[in-house]
Amino acid sequence: MITVETFGNFNHRELAEKLQAKHPELTRIILLPELREMTQGEVTGKLEAIRIDPNDIFTLCWSSGTEAEPKGCPLSHNNWIFQGSFCYEVAPILPGIT
């Protein structure tokens, strides 16, 4: 989980730690200062060591709360591939059509 220490007089770190205690699959809490530190240094372009599964979360899209409270909706690589393919099938893009 990536979060901030506090925001708007709310302790996000404390909430993250409570969630971690209840959910052992939440193995790591990264606070914003640590994330900033992780992004420092030389960019090598070498990503071979990073293994990505098609069902890994790719983006976190935010709903406006039309039918309920606003929330983050995690979407995987497979979600986006399916959506792109489905959109093409429903409204195909053809050469020469503008």
N, CA, C and O of each residue as an XYZ file, in Angstrom:
392
protein
N       0.841     -1.161      0.000
C       0.000      0.000      0.000
C       0.891      1.230      0.000
O       1.867      1.298      0.747
N       0.558      2.187     -0.828
C       1.270      3.461     -0.865
C       0.319      4.515     -0.322
O      -0.812      4.641     -0.791
N       0.781      5.274      0.671
C      -0.070      6.281      1.281
C       0.772      7.418      1.843
O       2.001      7.391      1.781
N       0.100      8.401      2.385
C       0.760      9.508      3.070
C       0.636      9.284      4.573
O      -0.198      8.503      5.031
N       1.477      9.978      5.331
C       1.424      9.864      6.797
C       0.073     10.375      7.310
O      -0.688      9.641      7.940
N      -0.200     11.643      7.026
C      -1.468     12.250      7.419
C      -1.945     13.162      6.303
O      -1.152     13.663      5.507
N      -3.238     13.365      6.258
C      -3.821     14.307      5.297
C      -5.171     14.736      5.845
O      -5.984     13.899      6.236
N      -5.406     16.029      5.872
C      -6.682     16.541      6.352
C      -6.992     16.115      7.780
O      -8.122     15.734      8.088
N      -5.999     16.178      8.643
C      -6.141     15.791     10.053
C      -6.526     14.322     10.234
O      -7.096     13.952     11.260
N      -6.219     13.492      9.248
C      -6.497     12.060      9.353
C      -5.187     11.303      9.231
O      -4.386     11.590      8.341
N      -4.959     10.336     10.116
C      -3.724      9.576     10.135
C      -3.855      8.352      9.219
O      -4.351      7.305      9.634
N      -3.408      8.499      7.983
C      -3.499      7.421      6.996
C      -2.561      6.267      7.323
O      -2.876      5.108      7.052
N      -1.417      6.584      7.901
C      -0.481      5.515      8.274
C      -1.110      4.584      9.317
O      -0.998      3.362      9.225
N      -1.767      5.183     10.301
C      -2.412      4.387     11.350
C      -3.485      3.470     10.742
O      -3.580      2.297     11.100
N      -4.277      4.008      9.836
C      -5.295      3.185      9.176
C      -4.646      2.050      8.390
O      -5.116      0.913      8.436
N      -3.571      2.353      7.671
C      -2.869      1.322      6.898
C      -2.341      0.222      7.811
O      -2.423     -0.958      7.469
N      -1.807      0.592      8.954
C      -1.287     -0.403      9.894
C      -2.410     -1.262     10.472
O      -2.214     -2.458     10.684
N      -3.574     -0.682     10.729
C      -4.722     -1.462     11.194
C      -5.169     -2.450     10.117
O      -5.475     -3.606     10.410
N      -5.203     -1.983      8.871
C      -5.568     -2.872      7.768
C      -4.558     -3.999      7.617
O      -4.926     -5.146      7.363
N      -3.291     -3.666      7.772
C      -2.233     -4.669      7.650
C      -2.376     -5.741      8.730
O      -2.132     -6.918      8.467
N      -2.766     -5.349      9.929
C      -2.952     -6.310     11.013
C      -4.098     -7.280     10.724
O      -4.058     -8.436     11.144
N      -5.112     -6.809     10.009
C      -6.276     -7.643      9.676
C      -6.084     -8.448      8.394
O      -6.722     -9.485      8.207
N      -5.210     -7.973      7.518
C      -5.037     -8.595      6.193
C      -3.562     -8.913      5.952
O      -2.810     -8.046      5.509
N      -3.141    -10.142      6.239
C      -1.727    -10.504      6.101
C      -1.197    -10.377      4.664
O       0.014    -10.297      4.457
N      -2.089    -10.358      3.686
C      -1.622    -10.191      2.300
C      -1.130     -8.772      2.027
O      -0.456     -8.536      1.024
N      -1.452     -7.838      2.893
C      -0.912     -6.482      2.808
C       0.460     -6.515      3.468
O       0.592     -6.288      4.671
N       1.461     -6.798      2.674
C       2.791     -7.078      3.219
C       3.653     -5.836      3.413
O       4.635     -5.880      4.153
N       3.303     -4.734      2.762
C       4.197     -3.572      2.830
C       3.396     -2.284      2.786
O       2.448     -2.155      2.011
N       3.779     -1.347      3.610
C       3.221      0.002      3.597
C       4.351      0.940      3.208
O       5.394      0.969      3.861
N       4.149      1.690      2.169
C       5.153      2.643      1.697
C       4.576      4.040      1.853
O       3.533      4.355      1.281
N       5.256      4.877      2.629
C       4.831      6.259      2.803
C       5.485      7.130      1.743
O       6.533      6.783      1.199
N       4.862      8.258      1.454
C       5.315      9.129      0.377
C       6.808      9.469      0.434
O       7.459      9.425     -0.610
N       7.389      9.808      1.599
C       8.834     10.100      1.617
C       9.679      8.908      1.140
O      10.670      9.092      0.434
N       9.280      7.684      1.532
C      10.017      6.497      1.088
C       9.868      6.307     -0.425
O      10.826      5.940     -1.105
N       8.676      6.555     -0.941
C       8.460      6.437     -2.382
C       9.327      7.432     -3.139
O       9.911      7.096     -4.169
N       9.410      8.658     -2.628
C      10.263      9.672     -3.266
C      11.723      9.230     -3.265
O      12.437      9.414     -4.251
N      12.160      8.643     -2.148
C      13.537      8.157     -2.055
C      13.783      7.019     -3.049
O      14.851      6.940     -3.657
N      12.805      6.156     -3.206
C      12.942      5.018     -4.118
C      13.099      5.468     -5.580
O      13.682      4.749     -6.391
N      12.589      6.634     -5.905
C      12.630      7.103     -7.289
C      13.892      7.897     -7.613
O      14.074      8.342     -8.746
N      14.754      8.073     -6.631
C      16.003      8.803     -6.864
C      17.062      7.867     -7.435
O      16.985      6.649     -7.276
N      18.031      8.443     -8.089
C      19.137      7.645     -8.602
C      19.075      7.506    -10.116
O      18.197      8.047    -10.788
N      20.029      6.769    -10.611
C      20.191      6.600    -12.049
C      19.062      5.749    -12.633
O      18.661      4.737    -12.059
N      18.567      6.185    -13.778
C      17.570      5.406    -14.513
C      18.334      4.531    -15.497
O      18.997      5.037    -16.403
N      18.240      3.226    -15.320
C      19.018      2.313    -16.152
C      18.232      1.793    -17.346
O      18.822      1.427    -18.362
N      16.913      1.754    -17.237
C      16.103      1.198    -18.306
C      16.079     -0.321    -18.297
O      15.494     -0.943    -19.183
N      16.718     -0.920    -17.290
C      16.768     -2.374    -17.198
C      15.624     -2.857    -16.315
O      15.624     -2.649    -15.101
N      14.666     -3.493    -16.937
C      13.478     -3.931    -16.215
C      13.321     -5.444    -16.226
O      12.265     -5.957    -15.854
N      14.338     -6.153    -16.640
C      14.229     -7.605    -16.763
C      13.869     -8.290    -15.446
O      13.218     -9.336    -15.451
N      14.282     -7.717    -14.335
C      14.052     -8.359    -13.047
C      12.612     -8.191    -12.559
O      12.187     -8.864    -11.620
N      11.870     -7.297    -13.197
C      10.496     -7.052    -12.772
C       9.575     -8.004    -13.524
O       9.518     -7.988    -14.754
N       8.868     -8.818    -12.788
C       7.928     -9.769    -13.373
C       6.518     -9.218    -13.229
O       6.080     -8.887    -12.128
N       5.820     -9.123    -14.339
C       4.466     -8.587    -14.341
C       3.508     -9.673    -14.781
O       3.691    -10.303    -15.823
N       2.494     -9.882    -13.980
C       1.444    -10.841    -14.301
C       0.299    -10.077    -14.966
O       0.016     -8.947    -14.569
N      -0.363    -10.656    -15.959
C      -1.476     -9.963    -16.619
C      -2.590     -9.545    -15.656
O      -3.359     -8.632    -15.956
N      -2.680    -10.204    -14.511
C      -3.717     -9.843    -13.545
C      -3.227     -8.884    -12.465
O      -3.979     -8.554    -11.548
N      -1.962     -8.426    -12.562
C      -1.465     -7.405    -11.642
C      -2.216     -6.097    -11.892
O      -2.650     -5.822    -13.011
N      -2.361     -5.306    -10.847
C      -3.035     -4.015    -10.986
C      -2.157     -3.084    -11.817
O      -0.965     -2.930    -11.550
N      -2.761     -2.469    -12.822
C      -2.062     -1.562    -13.728
C      -2.416     -0.107    -13.411
O      -1.544      0.761    -13.415
N      -3.681      0.152    -13.139
C      -4.114      1.515    -12.827
C      -5.135      1.484    -11.697
O      -5.775      0.466    -11.431
N      -5.263      2.613    -11.053
C      -6.297      2.790    -10.049
C      -7.162      3.943    -10.538
O      -6.759      5.104    -10.469
N      -8.343      3.618    -11.029
C      -9.266      4.629    -11.549
C     -10.231      5.019    -10.432
O     -10.624      4.178     -9.623
N     -10.597      6.257    -10.393
C     -11.461      6.749     -9.322
C     -12.867      6.970     -9.836
O     -13.072      7.627    -10.857
N     -13.838      6.416     -9.119
C     -15.235      6.623     -9.480
C     -15.708      7.929     -8.850
O     -15.128      8.403     -7.873
N     -16.746      8.494     -9.409
C     -17.285      9.750     -8.865
C     -18.293      9.500     -7.764
O     -18.728     10.444     -7.104
N     -18.672      8.257     -7.551
C     -19.649      7.957     -6.521
C     -21.074      8.140     -6.995
O     -21.943      8.490     -6.196
N     -21.342      7.914     -8.272
C     -22.682      8.095     -8.821
C     -23.718      7.260     -8.075
O     -24.795      7.758     -7.748
N     -23.405      6.008     -7.807
C     -24.361      5.120     -7.142
C     -23.988      4.829     -5.689
O     -24.786      4.236     -4.963
N     -22.824      5.222     -5.261
C     -22.371      4.980     -3.889
C     -21.282      6.003     -3.581
O     -21.181      7.028     -4.254
N     -20.480      5.728     -2.578
C     -19.381      6.620     -2.225
C     -18.291      6.558     -3.296
O     -18.085      5.503     -3.896
N     -17.591      7.666     -3.546
C     -16.450      7.613     -4.469
C     -15.415      6.605     -3.975
O     -15.222      6.450     -2.770
N     -14.752      5.923     -4.904
C     -13.776      4.902     -4.504
C     -12.788      4.660     -5.632
O     -13.026      4.997     -6.792
N     -11.664      4.060     -5.243
C     -10.671      3.647     -6.218
C     -11.045      2.285     -6.783
O     -11.423      1.379     -6.041
N     -10.938      2.146     -8.095
C     -11.280      0.885     -8.764
C     -10.010      0.345     -9.417
O      -9.580      0.868    -10.445
N      -9.398     -0.701     -8.835
C      -8.168     -1.240     -9.420
C      -8.463     -2.005    -10.706
O      -9.367     -2.839    -10.747
N      -7.700     -1.719    -11.748
C      -7.853     -2.401    -13.035
C      -6.528     -3.053    -13.418
O      -5.469     -2.432    -13.321
N      -6.597     -4.297    -13.848
C      -5.399     -5.051    -14.217
C      -5.037     -4.805    -15.678
O      -5.775     -4.151    -16.415
N      -3.893     -5.339    -16.080
C      -3.488     -5.293    -17.487
C      -4.548     -5.985    -18.330
O      -4.919     -5.494    -19.396
N      -5.043     -7.141    -17.844
C      -6.078     -7.878    -18.575
C      -7.359     -7.067    -18.724
O      -8.015     -7.134    -19.764
N      -7.728     -6.295    -17.690
C      -8.913     -5.435    -17.795
C      -8.792     -4.494    -18.981
O      -9.717     -4.367    -19.783
N      -7.640     -3.833    -19.085
C      -7.449     -2.842    -20.149
C      -7.378     -3.499    -21.521
O      -7.918     -2.963    -22.489
N      -6.727     -4.642    -21.618
C      -6.656     -5.342    -22.909
C      -8.058     -5.737    -23.361
O      -8.416     -5.550    -24.524
N      -8.852     -6.287    -22.436
C     -10.217     -6.678    -22.781
C     -11.034     -5.462    -23.207
O     -11.733     -5.506    -24.219
N     -10.948     -4.381    -22.441
C     -11.734     -3.186    -22.764
C     -11.371     -2.633    -24.134
O     -12.244     -2.240    -24.908
N     -10.068     -2.606    -24.426
C      -9.637     -2.117    -25.746
C     -10.151     -3.002    -26.863
O     -10.628     -2.510    -27.886
N     -10.054     -4.304    -26.667
C     -10.541     -5.251    -27.683
C     -12.045     -5.140    -27.849
O     -12.553     -5.161    -28.970
N     -12.755     -5.024    -26.744
C     -14.212     -4.936    -26.785
C     -14.656     -3.661    -27.502
O     -15.574     -3.697    -28.322
N     -14.010     -2.540    -27.196
C     -14.360     -1.275    -27.863
C     -14.159     -1.389    -29.364
O     -14.970     -0.885    -30.142
N     -13.093     -2.042    -29.773
C     -12.820     -2.200    -31.200
C     -13.891     -3.068    -31.862
O     -14.317     -2.784    -32.982
N     -14.322     -4.118    -31.178
C     -15.360     -4.992    -31.731
C     -16.696     -4.275    -31.843
O     -17.425     -4.481    -32.813
N     -17.026     -3.443    -30.875
C     -18.310     -2.742    -30.856
C     -18.321     -1.604    -31.868
O     -19.315     -1.412    -32.569
N     -17.257     -0.864    -31.950
C     -17.166      0.278    -32.871
C     -15.820      0.228    -33.573
O     -14.909      0.984    -33.234
N     -15.691     -0.674    -34.563
C     -14.378     -0.856    -35.185
C     -13.815      0.411    -35.829
O     -14.538      1.222    -36.407
N     -12.542      0.537    -35.708
C     -11.820      1.635    -36.350
C     -11.283      1.070    -37.660
O     -10.539      0.089    -37.668
N     -11.666      1.693    -38.755
C     -11.263      1.181    -40.070
C     -10.407      2.199    -40.787
O     -10.603      3.402    -40.615
N      -9.453      1.737    -41.596
C      -8.604      2.674    -42.351
C      -9.445      3.536    -43.282
O     -10.405      3.058    -43.885
N      -9.081      4.800    -43.394
C      -9.735      5.697    -44.325
C     -10.983      6.373    -43.788
O     -11.538      7.243    -44.458
N     -11.437      6.004    -42.612
C     -12.637      6.632    -42.046
C     -12.174      7.668    -41.029
O     -11.407      7.358    -40.117
N     -12.646      8.896    -41.194
C     -12.261      9.953    -40.259
C     -13.443     10.460    -39.493
O     -13.301     11.354    -38.659
